[in-house]
Amino acid sequence: MNPKGKVPTLIVDGRVLTENVAILLWLAARFPEANLLPQYQDAFGKAQLVADLAYCASGLHPIVTRLRIPQYFCDIPGGEHRVFEMAEVAMRPNFALIDRRLAEHEWWYGDCWSVMDAYINWVWFRVTGAGFDGSEYPHFAHHDERIKQRPSVQRALRRNSHAAELLNAQGLAVKFSGQDAVRAPTT
Ligand SMILES: N[C@@H](CCC(=O)N[C@@H](CS)C(=O)NCC(=O)O)C(=O)O
């Protein structure tokens, strides 16, 4: 469905929408009652939302990929360990930035949950699940605990498990790239 061969992909009335930033902005605009993002009216506020989502997609996401599948980035035997270590170094200032922000507020935008919280939480569980040590970032860790208590997240996780079971039953076992991680998960 996605000519670029990536997930996520959203089909809207038969039309294909790709790229996390575009999909999240479209969902927030299409379903304003869901309050997926703050509803700024001014141009600067709207640009700030794009900046935040672009930070996740182009700043954080590529480092997540290096931590999850370092073997994609270096085919020298054993090179994946060094790719992982350098990605760890690259990720730490970003985790520090997020941790500082979450020290002051419950959610990325203050008192209201938004898809930014979902996106940074995806970063958290993907990289701690690959062996990145998150223990220096207690506010980010607490954010993960709060996210997991959300009924919508629990519903999504149940749907995810159910989908994995269906695929397994059809012999289409879900193989997560993290199975090849160079380090054991920390969470
Ligand atoms: N720029 C794309 C990146 C999407 C992306 O990298 N998705 C990963 C999964 S998190 C993927 O499809 N990886 C499969 C691959 O690269 O083969 C976006 O923001 O949607």
The ligand as an ORCA input file, in Angstrom:
! r2SCAN-3c Opt
* xyz 0 1
  N       9.412      8.815      7.327
  C       8.542      7.690      7.651
  C       9.391      6.633      8.319
  C       8.608      5.388      8.646
  C       9.512      4.240      9.057
  O      10.750      4.338      9.050
  N       8.863      3.147      9.439
  C       9.589      1.958      9.822
  C       8.934      1.292     11.014
  S       9.035      2.258     12.432
  C       9.569      0.960      8.699
  O       8.595      0.872      7.979
  N      10.634      0.192      8.562
  C      10.684     -0.884      7.636
  C      11.880     -0.791      6.752
  O      12.562      0.257      6.758
  O      12.110     -1.740      6.027
  C       7.394      8.162      8.561
  O       7.610      9.065      9.360
  O       6.278      7.625      8.460
*
